[in-house]
Amino acid sequence: MRKTVLWNDDWRFGKEGVFETVTLPHTWNAKDGTDGGNDYYRGTCVYEKRFAKPELQEGEELWIEFRGAAMTADVSLNGEKLSHHEGGYSTFRVNLTEALQEENVLSVSVDNSKNDRVYPQKADFTFYGGLYRDVYLLTVPQEHFELAYYGTPGIKVTPVLSDDLKTATVTVQTWQNAESVEITVNGETKTVRDTAEFVIEKPHLWNGTSDPYLYTASAKLSSGDEIRTSFGIRRIGFDPEKGFLLNGKPYRLCGAARHQDREGLGSALTKKEHEEDIELLLEMGANTVRLAHYQQDQVVYDLCDRKGLIAWAEIPYITEHLANGNENTRSQMKELIVQNFNHPSIVCWGLSNEITTTAGVTEDIIENHRALNELCHKLDPTRPTTMAHVFMLSPDDPFVTLPDIRSFNLYYGWYVGEKEQNDEWFDSFHEKHPDTVIGLSEYGADSNPQYQSGRPEKGDWTESYQAVYHEHMLKMWSERPYIWAMHCWNMFDFGADGRDEGGKPGQNQKGLVTFDRKTKKDAFYIYKAYLSKEPFVHLCSKRYTERTEAETEIKVYSNLHEVKLYVDGKDFGTQLGDKVFIFRVPIRGEHLIEAVSGEYRDTMVIRKVEKPNPDYAKPGTQVTNWFDREDEIVREGYFSIKDSMAAVQANPAAQAVMDELVAPLQEKIKAAYGDVAKNVQLPPEVLAMMAKMSVEATLKQMGKLVTPEFVHKLNNALNQVKK
């Protein structure tokens, strides 16, 4: 008989020789990993636990199961080293039996320091150290199901549907050190050596969020050891025109990526926090989640199964390829697939994320991805592989075409270009590659809810711009059914200790919800308007209370089709619309604003002020309206910063002006980004889109490197060049 005990209490944690008592889950970077400075502790710490030898029956074994030890772990019992594990996000187990004494000291040395072989080593998130997931003590009989092989659950279920979806053949395979096993599925039991096949007529299909039905498979040995797993019967497909298919029908996927950390806790989350995150995704109306950038807690995959969320699962092979890390990518991929094969929510395996960012495409990177791709197909022929490519890679690059389906991370409208260029990119890709499956694996814009604007602009870090950006992205997605999945980056703000931007050091603020999960940004509600069936109305810019404009924009998001606005209790007007409703309201003094649709309503208070509230702007933000009036910029018949880069480049005199004045800036850019830039060759498609940008928009990409004085000087020089 198997006995499983949660073993989280009464651990001693030691850092640099100082010990304290802790309860797991625990990370030593909960605070310093999210406060900025890129100086969080990366090193080796020790977890110890003293325990008396449990009472074991003859032949019984005692194992310990770690759900996550970041990033490498050495496990010792009574001074005897028993195990070494490399990879901070997967389950592994250690047999303690032979080293047991009457009184025992278990020691786990955990290390998240920099090295050249274990992923991740470079990425835009904090690499928290610690025993940050649950630990279990397992007692099993001598004859038991496999525990050591890459953290396997010991049972593998492969359902295959007939073409008409009316019959399912379910193959169940187990691994154990016994001669036979009883396997039960859907009330039918078979005794076999290790594999049994079952036929289910008229199967109840696992059908996403509308009907995530689960079956159970169990396996039992004569020794009494018994295991079970949930599984779902469904068919997945990917079509270049229809996108993702579930059970033979188009099933449009839109959701977000999810990091596993939270403010104040770091990565040391309990089941409660995991459940809250999944509920927020569901409240938004998401039907998919990209579990990035690493294997996540089994609780999360179980929740995706039960709630019907389609999941993208991946390993932390990210940003920087390590010449000595190839074996680690393969071992982490084996763990990911072996441990998670049975989850119906998972529809693809992610090989890597923006892995060419640092070094570009090299032969070693290509060869390692080929090996990973083959490994995935060997371990799981039922799911495709994918990769999240940085936008700078050409869609025709052989490296891009390596996995089964393609996805790109595009940040037009935030880091580069304008948001409309996302539309152009997809239209161009689909026209040139009509037979290729394509998805949008990342896109987003940072925002601090404190920052507000009546004239939001790219790069201002306002909640207002983030909302406008996502309005555009959702409309773009809705008009292109061939996009197999769109995953916003990110569902939640997350720890990135190397960042110091937007008023919150140590955080990436692209989340639709804040790091502490207490504030849903306005952008959360535009997703809800597109994706959720739960009726609602939401007034945007509630935090933009003090307004200088005489007439202000009142914007409402709703999935209802009629919104009535009241100002100070008086009917201001009614609009029929679709998701976004905009009213222009004169303001004097303080006003109560109320949006109503049927029984659903939302309210806020705004007031007219003479001077902008300085708390609404990101400190040090460079003023991007360099001129007070449009007619100051354009001289009729001559060039200006309003002209496109392509037009300027086509005129030798205008290009000479650019060469003379912009060259010093280019040197500064090289100094700031040289390590990355020298390894990146922009493809013609990207260069063509950038050429369509105006000189003004291009200058705004350069941030603080561009001053108003420089812009005036450049525009004046261009104004002397006749078209």
N, C-alpha and C positions, 0 to 999 in steps of 0.2 A: 504494500500500500504506500503510495507516494504522499509525503507530507510537505507542505510548503508554508514557510513562516516568513512574514515580513520582518526584516531585520534592520530597521532604521534607527533604533534608539541606542543611546549610551555609547556613542563613538567618541574617541578622543582625537582631536585634530591638532596636528603640529606643523607650525610654519616657522622656519628659522630657529628651531629649538624651543619655541614657546607653545605650550599645549593648552587647549580648552576643550570642554565637553560640548559636542554638537549633536544635533539630530539630522539625519539625512532626509531629503536631498540637501546637499550643501555645496556651495562654491566659494572659493576664497576671493573671487573677483566681483561679488555682487555690487560693491561700491566703487572700487577703483577701476573697474572695467567699463564704467559708464560716466565718468566725470571729465573726460577729455585729457589731452596731453599725451596720449599713446604711451603711457608709462605704467600701465597696470602690471601687477606682479605675474611674471612668467617664469616659473621655476618648478622645483620639486617640493611637495608637501606630503605629509604622512597622516594616514587614518589608521587608528588602532582600536581593537575591540577585544576585551577579555571575556572569556566564557568558559563555563564548565562543559566537559565532554557530555553531549546528549546521550541518552540511553538508546543504544542501537541493538536491533535484533541481529542474530547471526547472519552474516553476509550483507547486511545493509551498508549503504554508502552515504556519506555526508558531502554534499556539494554546496558551493556558494555561487549565486547568480548575481552579476552586476549588470544593470540595465544601461549604465553609462558611466565611464571613468575617463575624464578628459585630461590629457590626450593619450598618454601612454600610462600603463599601470604594471607594477610588479607586485605580485601577491606572495606573501610569506606566512607560514604558520610555525610558531615556536622557533623562529630563526631559520627555517628551511624554506628556500625559495621554491615556489611551486609553479608559477606561471608568469609570463610576460605577454602583455597585449598592447598592440599599437592600433589606435583608432578610438576617438573619444565619443562616438555616437551610437555604438552598437552593443548588443548583449553578448556577454561571454561568461563562461562558467569554469569553475576550478574544483577539482576533486580534493577534498581535505582529508579523506579517510585515513590514509597511511601515516600522515604526520600528526594525528590527534594524540593528545595526552589528557590526563585527568583534568588539568587546568591549562588553558590555552590562551595564547596571545596571537591574534590575527593582525598582520600589518599589511597595509596597502600603500605603496609608494606611488603617488600620482604626479605626473609631470606634464606641464603645458608649455615648456620652454621651446625656444626656437631650435629647429634642427633641419636637416636636409633630406628627410625621408618620409615623414608622416604628415599627411594632409589634415587640415589646411595650414598653410604658413603665411599666406598673404591674401587678404580679402578685406572687404569693407564691413567687417563685423568683429566683435570681440570674441577671442578664443578663451572662453571661461574655463578655468581649471577646477577639478573637484570630483567627488562622488555625488553628482548632481541629479541622479535618478535613484529610484528604489533599489534596495539590495534585498535578496531573499536567501534563506537557508533551506536547502532541499534535502530531504531524506528519501532515499529510494531503495527498493530491494535489489538483491544481487542481479537478478534478471530485470532489466529496465530499458526504457527507450533511450535512444542516443541523446547525450547531453553536451558532448564536447565539440561536435563538428560545426564550426562557425555559428554557434548559438542556435542551432536548429530547434524548432519546436517538436521535432521527432515525427511529424506527420505532414504529408504533402497531398493536397487535393487538387485534381485537375478536372474540372467539368467541361464537357464539349457538347454543344447544342447541335441538333440536326438542322438541316437547311430550313425546314419549316418551323423551327423553334418549338416543336411539339414533343420532342424527346431529348433527354439529356443523358449522356454517358458519363458517369463520374468515376474516375480512377483515383484510388486512395493508396498511397505508398507510405510505409513506415520503416523506421530503422531501429533495431533493437538487438540485444545479445541473447534472444530466446529463439527457439525453433519455430514457434507459431504465434499468431496473434489473432484476436477476434476484432473484426472491424465492423462497425455499425453505421449505416447511413439510412435516414428516412424510415427507420423502424425495421430495416433488414440487416441481419448479421451474417457475416461470413468468416470462417476460420481459414487462414492462409499462411503462407510463409512470410510474406511482407507486402504483397500487393493484391488488392481486390478491386473488382469492377462492378458498378451498380448502374442499373438503368432506371431512370425516373420518367414516367409518362406524364405529360401535361405539367411540366415543372413550373413552379411559381418563380418567375424571373426576378432577379435583382435589377431594379429599374430606376436607379438614381434617387433623387430626393423625393420623388412621388411615391415610390414603393421599394425601399431598400430591404427586401426580404432575404433572410439568412437561414440556411440549413446548418445542421451540426453533424460533424463526423467525429466518432469516438473510436479509440483503440484500447484494447485491454489485454494484458498478459496473464498467464496462469499464476504468476507471482503476486498479482494484485496491482501491479503498476498500471495506471490508466491515464490517458491523455485525451484531450478533445480540442477541436478547432471549429470555428465558424467558417462557412464559405458561401459564396453566392453563385448562382447560375446566371450568366449573362454573356452576350456576345458584343465585342467591341470592334469597331472598324474606323478607318481613316480614309476620307475621300477628298481628292483635290478640289472638287466643286462644292460638296456638301459639308465638308469639315468632319467633325467627330460623329460617329454613328454608335448608338446604343440599341442593341437588340434589333438591328436592321433599320432603324429610323434616325434621321438627323437629330442631334441633341446638342444644341448650341452651348458651348462651355464658356462661362465668364466668371471670374472670381479673383483671387489674390494669392500672393505668396505669403508664407508665414515663417517668421523666425521664432525660436522657442523661448526667448527671454522676456523678462518683465522688469520694470523699474523697481528697485529695492530688493529684488530676488535674484537678479541675473538669470542664469539658466536653471536654477534650482526650483523648478515648478513642481507642484503636486497635481494630482488628478483634478482637483477643483479648478486650478488655473487653466489646465488643458481644456476642460469642459467649457469654461467661460469663453475661451478663444473660439472654439468651434461654434458655440451658440451665437457669437457676434457675426461670424461669417454667414451663418444661416439667417440671422435677422436681416442682414444686408441683402439677402436673396442669392448669394453665391451658390453655384452648384459644383464648383471645382476649387481645389487648393493646390498650389505648388508648395511642397514641403521642402523648403530650401534652407540652407544649401548642404544638407546632410541628413542622415537617417534620424528620424525623430522617435519619440517615446512610443512604445507599443500601444499605450492608451490612445494616442492620436490616431493611429491607423484603425484601431477598433472603433473609435468614434466616427471616422469617415465611413467605415462599413455600415454602421448602424444608422447613420444619418443620410447616407446616400451621396456623400461628396466624392466626386471624381478626383483622384489624387495623382500627382506627378511626384515620383520618388527619385531621389538622387544621392550621390556621394559628394563629399567636399573636395572634389578635384576642381580647383578654382584659381583663377587669376595667374598663378605662377606655377609653371611646370618644373618639377624637381627631377633632375637627372637620376637621383638615387631613390625616387619615390614610386617607380612603376609598380613594384610588387605590392606596395601599400594600397595603390588604387585598386588593384585586383582583389586583394584580401577584403578591403572594405566593400567592394561590389559583391563579392561572394556572400558576405554577411548580410548585406541589404536584401539580396534576392532570396537566400536560403531562409532568412527569418521572416520574410514578408510575402512569400509566394502565395499564400492562401487568401490574401486580402482582395476581395472583388473590387474595392474602391480604386486600387492602383491599376493604371492603364498604360504606363510607360516607365522605362528606366532611364534616368538622366545620366549621361556619361560624364559631362563636365559643364562648367559655366565660365564663359569668357576666358578660357584657358590660354588664349593666344595674346592676352593683353600685354604681358610683360616682354615676351620674347618673339612674338609673331608665330607664324606656322613653321615648325621645324620638323625634320624627318623623325626625330625621336618622339615628338608629340603625335605625329600621324601614326607611327607604328604602335604606340601605346594605346591609342584609341581603337585601332584595328583589333588589337588583342582584347580590349575591354568589350568591344562590340561582339566579337566571336564568343567571349565568355558569357555575355548576357543571353545570346541565342542558344548556347549550350545548356545553360541553367534554366532558361525559361523561353521556349519557342512560342509561347502564347501571347507575349507582349512585345511591342516594338521598342526600339531604342530611340533616344532623341538627345539633342544638345542645345544649350542656350548660347547662341553665338553673339559676340559683340558686333554692333552695327557696322564696324569698320571692315569686316570681312565681306568679300564679294560673294553673292549668292551662287556664283559659278565656281568658287574655289573647291577643288576636290576634297578638301578637308570638311567643308560644309556639307557636302553630299554623302559623307561617310555613314551617318546613322540612318535608320529607317524613315524617320520623319524629321522635319526641320522646324526650328524655332529661332527667333532672333530677339535680342534685347535692343529696343529702339528708344532713344531718349530725345527725339526731335521735339522741340518745344520746351525743353528744360536745359540739358547740357549743351546741345547744339541745335541750330536751325529753328524752325517754327513748327508748331503743332500740326499744321496742314501737310507738312512733309511726310508725316506718317502715312497719310492717305496716298500720297504720290509713291512712296516706297512700296506699299502693298499692291497698288494698281500696276506698277511697273513689274514687280516680281510675278504677279499672277498672269500678266500678259505674256511674259517671256518664258514662264515655267508652268503652263496650264495643267500639266500632269503631276505636279509636285504638291505634296501636303505641306502647308506652312502655318505656323502659329506665332503669336506674340507672347514671349515668355517673360518679358519685363518692360515696363514703362512707368514713368511716375514723375512727380514734382514735389520737392520738399516744401513743408509749410509748418510754421509755428502759429498756433491758433491765436496767440497774442497779436500777431501782425495782421493788420487790416488795411484795405484800400478801396476807395471809390473808383480808382483807375488802375486795376491790377495789371502788372506786367511780369513777363517771364523774368525770373531771377530775383524777384522781390521778397520771396519767402512768405508771402501772405497766404492766409487761408483762402482769401478771395481768388488769387490766381490758381491755386491748386484746384479749386472747384471748377473754374472756367476750363482749365486743361482737361480735367476728366470728363466734363460735358462733351468736349470735342472727341475724346478718345472713345467714349461709349457710342456716340453717333457713328464714328468711323467704323467701329466693330459691327454695329447693327446693320450696316449697309453692305457688309462683306461676309456672306455666309460661309465662304470657303475657309476662313480663319478657324483652324481646328480647336484652338483654345486661346483665351486672352487672360493672362494673369497679371494683375496690377502689382507693382512693386511699391509699397508693401501693405499688408493689412494693418500692421501695427508699427509705430516707431520702434526702433531697436537699438541696442547698444553697439556703438562703433567708436571705441575710445580714441581712435586717431582723428576723429572729426572735431572741429571747433567752428561751427557755423550756425546761423539762424538762432542765436540766443540760447542754445542748449548744448554746451560742449559734451562730447561723448555720445551723441545720438545721431542716427540717420532718421530724418523726420519726414520721410516719404509716406509714412503710414496714413491710412484713412482714420485710424484711431490712435490716440496718444499712447506713449510707452506704459503709462500706468493703467490704461484701459478705461479711464474715467471720462474722457472727452471724445465724442464722435465728431470729427471734423465735417464741415459742410459736404465735402466730396463723398463721404460715406452715404449721404442721402441721395445723391444723384445715381449711385449704384442701386440703391433701394428702389428708386423710381423706375429704373430699367428692369430690374431683376426680380423684385419681390411682388408677391400677390397680396401682401398685407396692406390694406388701404392706409394712407397717411398723407399729411401735408407737413412741409417743413419750411420755415422761414430761414433763408440764408443770412449770413453776416450778423447774427445776434450779438456777436462780440464787437461789432463795429457800431458802438453806441454813439460816440461823438463824431459828428459829420460836419464838414465845412461847406459842402455844396448846398446851393439854394434849392435845387431839385435833385432828389436822390433816387437811386435805383433800389427797388424792393423786389427781390427775386424769391420765388417759391418753387420748391421741388415737390412733385407729387406724382403718384401713379394713377390718380383720378383725372378726369378730363375737364373739370370745371372748378375754378377757384375764384372765390369772392374775397375782396380785400376791404377791410374796415380800417379807417384812420380815426382815432379818438372816438370810436363807437359809431361813426357815420360810414355809410356805404360809399366806398370810393370807386368801385367798379367790379365787373365780373369778366373773366377771360375763359374762353374755351381754348384748350391747348393740349400739348403732349409733353409731359415730364418737366418742362421748364416754363415758368410763367413770370413775366417781367412787367412791373408797374413802375411808372415814373411819378414820384410823389413830392410836391413842394413841401419844404419843412421850415418851420419857425418855432423856436422854443422846443419843448419836449412833446413827443407824440407816442401814443400807444398804437401799435400796428398789430392787426389780427388777420390771419389768413384762414379761410373756412371753406371746406368742401363737405357738404352733408353734415354728418355728425363729427367730422374730423377737423381739428383746428390747432393753430399754433400762434403764439404771441411773442412780441418783443417790444422794447422801448428804445427810441432813438431821440437824439436832440441836436439842435443846430448850435455850432460853436464857431468862433471867429478864426481860431488858430488850430492847425492839426495837432492831435494828441501825439506827442513824440513816442509814446509807448507802442503806438501802432506800427512803427517802422523799424526795420532791422537796423541796429546801430552801425553807422559807417556805410550805409547803403549809398552807392554812387548815384547821383541824380542822372536818370537816363533821358529825361526830356531836356536835352542840352540847349534847345532854343525855345523861346516863349511863343513864337508864332511860326506857322508853316511857311509863310512867305519870306521869312528870314533865311530859309535854307535854300529854296529853289530860285535860281535865276533863269528866267525863260530862255530856252535855247542853249543852255550850258549844263555841264555836269554838276552833280551834287551828291551828297551822301544818300539821297533817296534813290539813286540809280542802282541797278543790280551790279554785282561783282562781274558778271559776264559782260555787261555793256561796257564797264570801265576797262576790263581786260582787252576788249576788242579795239579800243582806241589807244594808239601808242602814247599820245600826250597825256591822257588821263592815267594810263598805267604808269607812266613815268612819275607822275605826282605821287601815286600810291607807293611806288618803289622807294622814292626819296623819303617820304614821311613815315611810312609804316615799317621800314626796315629795322629801326631801333626796337620797335615793339616785338618784332619777330625774334630778335635776339633774346629779349626777356622771356618770351614764351619758351624758347628752346632751353633756356637756363632752368626754367621751372619744370618743364615736362620732358626734358631731353631723353631720359632713360626709356620712357614709353614711346615717345614720338619716333625715335630712330628705328624702332622695330616695327612700326606700323605703316603700311602702305595703303592709303585710302583707295578703294576701288573706283572705277569710272562712274558708277551709279551714284556714289556718295558725292564725288567731286561735282558732278553735274547738278545735283540738288543744291549743294552749297553755293554754286555759281549763280543760282537763281535768287539767292538772298541779296537784299540791299546792302550797300556798304554800311549803312547805319546799323542794321541788324547784326552784321558781322562784327562790328565794333563792340556791340553790347555783349557779345560772347566773351570778350576779353576782360570783363569785369573791372577791377580796380586798376588794371594796367592802362586804361583809357581815361583821360581827364577831360572835363568840358573844354579846357583851353586847347587841348590837342584836337578835339573834334571841330571847334571853330576854325582852327588853322587849316585843317584838312579840307573842310567844306569850302572855305574861302579860296583855297588853291584850286579845287575842282571847279569852282564857279568861274574861273578864268579860262577854262578849256571849252571851246565851242564844240557842239555836237555835229 
